[in-house]
């Protein structure tokens, strides 16, 4: 099953547009995990197992694993998701962007080593830097468009020939790069007007929307601006608010409660 098909199935079967971001920070782990050599894997698998029937995707952020020499734990985590919760797409949040020959190696890393179903990619270097990712026809390629950080406006909001740069990216991806039907875009929840503009440009192209929860994005505004006509089209990501909802040995149960509240809040506006 390719990424696009799996995502559509997850939206329907789990009645969810929620994507749980896996950004493991050992400094925030419950005390009983302190000092364990596989603490990252144990923490993340507990979160995954507690929330899997509430989500449309999981999104591990590679930096949180690599910074602590935890790439092997990331491999095991993705394998665990595929084995225990088949059908839930795993998005490797890596934001890669480099020349074609290097992009080929990054694609092997993401799709062969880590076995991710999709990856986030920076389109700043243009089509030839994205093309190696598109060669993996069954994998998702999720391109940065309008990011949730305040500094994103430094470049993404520049006017280029009567349109904003982020609008040009959205148009290129939807009309020229998405020939295999595998592309999606990152559009931050902190800018609902721009979510609506991107949706207008790209039609039913999936949008990965970070920025709710700890970053303060508004769920009603996000869903209203970004949903497709059938109430889908979105992967609304929440990371810290879910991961660190609890501080004790019941942290996974606390994460599940917040994930369910978030999923249900999203569904109220679908």
PyMOL commands that set and color helices and strands:
alter all, ss='L'
color gray80, all
select helices_A, chain A and resi 3-13+26-28+31-33+39-54+62-66+71-84+100-113+127-134+150-156+165-177+192-202+213-215+219-226+240-243+251-268
alter helices_A, ss='H'
color red, helices_A
select strands_A, chain A and resi 18-22+57-60+89-96+118-121+140-146+159-160+163-164+183-187+206-209+234-238
alter strands_A, ss='S'
color yellow, strands_A
deselect
rebuild
show_as cartoon
